[in-house]
């Protein structure tokens, strides 16, 4: 489980099925991003998720990507013409 994504959750609490599904999707997103450490745009990442069988809307993906950026899991870089690219942050 991605415990760093739920920093305030008590260890004694059980996750609901919805929360388990949410965490599983997050794990798949992280795994896809971990396969390639190059910066990639959101649409490319989303299409890679679709190819891996994850049926998630682009808006839901952007929402999760924003959460990953806020908690320091994903790094965002802005290129020319306001093009954003993303990559997984390597913890050392």
Secondary structure, 3 states (H helix, E strand, C coil): CCHHHCCCCCCCCCCCHHHHHHHHHHHHHHHHHHCCCCCEEHHHHHHHHHHCCCCCCHHHHHHHHHHHHHCCCEEEEECHHHCEEEEECCCC
